[in-house]
C-alpha cells in the first residue's frame, strides 16, 4: 500500500511539469492492473452523473502513480502501520461503499492531509508533529473519510461547466501537486485559465466542509474517540495560520476554515457525551519518531529528548525515553539506544514498537544474530505483523541470508502489492540471492506502480527469456506480460 524508494530517485520539482502534462494525456486511457446518504445526487452509473465509481478508481490509480513519482514518502513501517490502525479503527463507522483504502504518508513537515477518489487518503508527516493528541489526529482522518464517503470531489466536478478529460486530468494534477511541498510550482506548470480551474477544484465548498465536519464527528463518536478533537485541531491550524503571518498551512488552502466553522464544530462536538478518551501510547511513540525525523540534526534531537526525560516538557515519560532512544539511533549511538530500549521493554514486555526499535539498535551494533532471534520470537507471538516482518527481512538481508530475505519480502509484497518500497527491496534481495528472474519480476511490478509500462514490459520480456518454457513461473510471467502489453495498447 504505502511506500516509495526508487532505483533512480527523481527529485520532485524536475518532474512536476511532466506529471501534469502526462496526466492530461493519459487519464482517460488508464487500465487497471490490480452506505451513501440518500439525499446526495446520483453520480455516474445509470443516473447519468458526470463521474462513475469506475472513473473514480481510474483517477485514484493515476494519483498513486504520480505521487510515487513526485513526492518523497515515509516508509517507516511503524509509522505506516500506526496510520493503518487508526484509519481502520474509523472505517467501520464511515458510510463508505468501498472500504479498500490506499494510505500514503508524504515526507513533509507541513500540516496537510487529503482524500482522493479511488479510496486514497494521504497525510503529511507534519500532521503528527502538530496534532498534540491522538483524538486531534484522528479527527483529520475522520474528516477525510467523510469527504470520500460523501464523494465531494465528484460532486464538485458535477458543478463545473466542462467535463472534458483534459479538465478532469488537470484538476487531478492539481490535487497531486498540492500533496507535495512545492505546490506553487505545480500550479505554475499549468498555464492560464486551467490553473484557475485547478485552484477552484482544490478548494472544497463551505457546504462540503460542513458536511465533512458533521459526518466526521459522527465517525469519531461511533469509533469511541473524542469528537472534541476536531475543533481542537482546527484551533491549532488557525494558530499556525496566525504564526505564519497569514500564510495558511497547506491544509487550509484546500479546506477553507473560518472562526464560525470552528464555533459550529465545537457546538456540535459538545452535544456528544463527555467521556474519558485516553490516547494510545502508540500514537505518542510514532509522533516522537517523526519529531526526531524532522529535527534539525540528530544531536539536536538528543538534546531535546534528554530535556524531556529530565521533565522539561509535556511529554509522557515512556514517549520521552523512547524519543531519546530513537534520537541516539539517528546519531549512530546504538549502544545508548539499546540500553534505553531494554529498560522500556522491561516495563512494557512484548510492545512491538520497542522490539522492532531494539532490533534496529542491535543491527547497527553488528549484533545481527541477536536481532534476528529477537524478531523471530516476536513474529512467533504476532504472526504477520508488518513492522516485525519488515525489520526481520532487513535483518536477514543485512546478515547475507538473501533467500530468506527474498522470501519475507515476497510475503510482504503479496500482502501489500502496491508498496513501491517493498518491490524495490525484493528486487535487491533477489539480486543478492542471484535470482535474476526474480529481479526482473520485482522491477516490473515497481515500474507498473509508477506507470512506466514500457519499462515494465522490458523487464517481463527479460524474465520470460530466462525461464524455460512449460514451467509454472514462465506461465505467470507470460500472463503478466500479456496484461502489461494490453494496457499499453489501450493507452495508445
N, C-alpha and C positions, 0 to 999 in steps of 0.2 A: 504494500500500500504506500510506502511512505517516502523513500529516501532518495538521495542523489549523490553520485560520486562518479565523475566521468573519466573515460580513458583519455580523453583530451579535453580537460576542463575549459569551458569557454567563459570568458568574462561577460557579464550581463550587458553592459552598455553597447558593446560592439555589435550585439545581435538584436537589439530591440527593434530597429527598423525592419530587419529581415523577418522577424517573427510577426510583426503586424501585417506586413505585406503578404507573407506566406499564409497567414490565417485567412485573409480576404480571398486568396486564390483557391484555397483547398477545403474550406469548411464544408461546402455542400457535397464534396466527394468523399467525405470521411467514411471508412468502412470499419466496423468493429472487428477486432481480433480477440478478443476475450468476451388515514381516513380524512378525506377532503371536507372543507367547510362547504355545506350545500349552497351557501349564498354566493360562492365565488362564480365568476363566469366560466363557461366551458372553454378549455384551451386545447386545441388540437383534436384529433380523432374525428368522429362523425359530427361533432358540434361545429366543425369548420373554423376553429380558432386559428390563430396565427402560427403557433408553435406546438408541435406534438411532443409527447414524452420521449419518443424515439429521437426527435431532433435535439431535445434537451440532453439526452445521453450522448449524442454525437458532439454537442458543444462541450460537454464535460470531458470527453476524451481529448478534444483539441486543447482545452485548458490545461489538462495534466501534461500533455506533451510539451506545451510551451513553457509551463512552469519548470519542468525538468530541465529544459534547455537554458532558461533565462534567469532563474532565481536560485541562489545558494540555499540549500536546505539543511536542516539539522537532522542528522541520522542517529543521534544518541538514542540507543534502544530504551533507556529508562524514561526519557522524555516522551518518545513516541508511544511507548506502552501506557504511560500515565494518561496522555491525551486520549488514547483509545478508550481507556477505562472510564474516564469522566464523561465522554460523549455517549458511550453506550449505556451509561447509567441513566442518561436523559432520554435516549432514543425511544424506549418503550412508551413514553408518555407524550411523544410528538406525533401529530397526525400526519405521518409520512406514509405514502404508499410504498415507496422504495426505501428500504432501510439498509441497503448495501452501500455504505458510505466510503468515500476515499478521503483520508485525512492527510494534511501536509503541514509541516512546520517550517516556515520561512526563517532563514537566519538573518534577522534584523531586530535591533533593539527598540524599534518604533512600536507604538501601540497600533495593532491592526488585526482584524480578523475578517473573513469573507466567506460567503456561500455562493456557489456557482451551480447552475443547472447540471444535472447528471449526478447529484449527490456528493459534491465536493465541498469540504469545509477546510479552510486554511486559517492558520493562526501564526502570527509573528512570535518569535521568542520573547519580544518585548512585552507581550501581554502578561506573561508570567512575572516579569520584573515589576509591572505596575499594579497588578491585581494583588492586593495585600492579603486577601483571604481566598480560600477555595470557593466560597459562595460567590464572591465577586467574579472570579474567573469563570465559574460555571454559568453565571448569568449571561456572559457574552456568548458562550456556546449555545445556550438555550435560545438566545435571540437569533443566532444564525440558523439554528434548526427551524425556528419559526419562519424565517424568510423562505427556506427551502419548502417547508410544508405548505405554505400559502402560495407558492410559485410566483413570488413577486417579480422575479426577472421576466418571466413570460408575460405577466400582466403589464409590466412596463413596456415591453415590446409591442403588445397589442395596442397601446396608446399612441405609438409612433405612426406617422402618416405613411411611411415607406417600410417595406419589409423585404427588400432585396437581399440576396445572400451577401452582397458587399456591405450593406449597412449592418446586418446581423454580425458578420465577421469582424467588422470594425469595432462594434460595441464590445464584442467578446475580447478583442485585443486590448481595449481599454481596461477591462476588468483584470486581465492578466497583468498588464503593466502596472496597475495600481497595487499589485501584490509585491512588487519589488521596490526597493528603496528609492530608486530614481524614477518615480512615476512621471515626473515632468518631462523627462527625455522621451518617454514612450508617447506621451500625448503630442509632443512636438513632432514626432516622426510621422504623424498622420495629419496632412495639411488641411487648412481651410475649414469649411463647414463640417467636414467629417469629424474633426477634433471636437467641435462644439457638440455634435450629436453624441459622441462618446462620453463627454463630460456630463451631459444631461442624463445619459443612461446610467452612469455610475452612481448618481445621486438618487437614493430611494426617496419616494414622496413622503410627506408628513403622515399621510394616512397609512402608507406601508409600514412606516416606523412605529406608529401607534399600535397597529395590528400585531407587529412582531413583538412589541413590548408586552401586549396583553397575552398573546399566546405563549411567549417565553416565560412570563411569570407563572402561568398555569403549569407549564412543563416543570419548572423548578419546584413548585409546591408539591406536585404529584410524585416527583422523584425523591421527595424527602429533603430537599435543600431549601435554603432561605431566600424567598423572593426579595427580601430587603437588600440582598447583594446587588441587585440590578441598579437601583438608584444610587447606591454607594459607589458602584463602578462608574456610573455616569458623572458623579461628582468628581471623581479622580480625573476623568477625561477633561472636564471643564476646568479643573485646576491646572492641568497640563497646558490647556489652551491659553490660560492667563499667563502662566510662567513663560510660555514661548512667545509672548508678545503678540497674541492674536494669530500666530501661525499654528493652525489647528493640527492635532495629531492626525495621521493619515486616516485613521478610522472615521474621524468626523467629516472628512471630505466626501465620504460615500454614505455616511449615516448621520444626516443633519440632526443636531442636538440643541434644544433650546431649554431655557430655565423652566418654561411652562411644562415642557415634556418631562423634565426631571421631577417637577412637583406632581404631575399627573401619575407618574410611575411610582413615586413614593406613596401617594394616597392609595393607589391600587394595592401596593405591596402591604400596606398597613392593615388592609382588610383580611389578610390571611392570618391564621392563628400564630401567636408567638410560640417559640419553642427553643430548645437547645440544639443548635446547629453547629456541631463541632467539626472543624476541618480534619481531614485525614492528615496524618504525619507525612504521607507520601507526597501531598501537594507541596509542602514546605521543603521537602528533600529535593524535589525536582526544581523548585524555584531557586534554591541556593546553587544547584548545579549550573543554572543559567546565569545567576549573578556572577559566578566565577568565570563562566564562558565570556561574559561581556565586560569583565574587569579590565582596566587599562593595562595591567600586567599581572603575571602570576604572583609577584611579590606584593603588589597592592592588595590582591585578593587574600593572601595570607595575613597581611596586616589587619584588614577589615574584619576577617572572621576571628582572628585572635582577639580583637577588641570585643566582638560579640560573645565569645566564650567567656571572657572576663566580666560579662554583664553589662557592657556599654552598648546597648542596642536592644530593640524589642524583637529578638529572635529566640524562639524556643531553644532550650539547651541542646537537645538532640540534633536539631537542624543546624545550630551554630557549630557544634563539634563536627558534624558531617561536612558542612561547608568548608571548614578548616582542612579536613582530610582531602577533599576534592581540590582545594587550592594547593595543598602540598603535592598532589599528583601532577597538577598543571605546572608546578615549579620543579618537577622532576626530583622530588624528595620522597620516594615511595616508602622508605623505612618509617618516616614520621607519619605518613598516611596510614600505613599498616598498623601501627600502634593504636591510633585513634579508632580505626575500623574494628579491630579486635575487641576493644573496650565496648564499642557500640553494640557489636554482636553479642557480647556477654550479657548485656541488659535487654537486648532485643533479638533473642535467638530465632534464627530462621527468616529474618527480614531479608527479602531478596535484594533490595537495593544495596544493603550493606555487604551482602555476599558477593554480588557482582563487582562492586567497587573494590572489595578486598582482593578479589581475583585480579583485577586490573593492577593493583599495587604489587601483588606477587609477581605478575608477568614482568612488570617494569624492573623488578629487582632480580630477574632471571630465575625466579623460583617457579618454573613452568610446570613441573610435575605436580607441585603442591596446588597450583592454581587449577589445574585440570581435575585433580582429585576433589577439591572443594566444589567445583562446578558440577561434576558428575553426580556427586552426592546431593547437591541442591536440585538437580534435574530429576533425580530419582523421586524426590519428595514433591516436585512441581512439574510433572510431565508436560512437555510442550510449551513451557514458559518462554516467551520471546526473548527478554533480556538475557536469561541464562543461556539459551541456545546460541544466541548471537555471540556472547562472550566466550562460550565454550568453543565454538567454531574458530574464533580468533586465536584462542589459546592453542588449539591443535595446529593451526596454520603456523603460528609462531614456533611451535615445537618441531615443525617439519613433518608432522603427520598429515601429509597432503590429502590422502584418500579419505581419512576420517573427517577432515575439514570440509572436503568437497561433498561428502555425504550429508553433513549437517547443513551446509548452505543449500543443498538440493532440497532437503526437508523444509527449510525456511522459505525458499522460492515457491515451493508447492503451496505453502500456506499464504504467502504474501507475494503473488505473482506480479504485482505492479510496483515492486520495490526496485528502483534503479540501483541503489546501493548494494543490495543482495546479489543481483545478477553480476555486477562488477566483481564482487568478492568471490562469487562462484567461478567466474572466468579465471581469476588469479589462482584459486585453489586447484582448478582443473589443470592449469598450466604447470603448477608445481608438481602435480601428480602425473604429468606428461600424457594427459588425456586430451589430445589435440581436437578430437571431435567434440568433446565436452566444452572446450574453449570456444569453438565456433558457434555451438548452440547457445551458450550463455551470452556471447556477444550479440548474436542475432536478436535475442529477447531484449537486450539492452537497447539496441537500435530501434526495435519496434516501439518501445516505450517512449523514445524521444521523437518518433515519427519519421525516422530516416529509413524508409522501406527499401531503398536501393541498397544501402549498406547491409541491411538485414538479409536481403536475398543473396548478396555475395557471400556472406558468412554461411548461410544454409547450403549454398551450392558447394562451397569448400567442404563442409561437413559431409554432404552427400557423396562427394567424390572419394572420401576416405573410408566410407563404410561399405562392407561387402553387400552385394545385392541379396535380397531374400531374408535379411536379418530384421528383427523387430525394430532396432534403432533406425535402420535405413527407412523402414516404413513410416516411423514417426517423423523423421527429418523430411522425407518427401511430402508428407501431408502438410507439415508446417510451411514448407517451401511453396506448395500449391496455394495455400491461404494467402501468403505474402504476395505472390505473383498476381493472384486475382485482385487483391486490394490495390496493387499498383495499376493494373489495367483499368479498374474503375476510377481511380484517381485521375487518369489521363482523359 
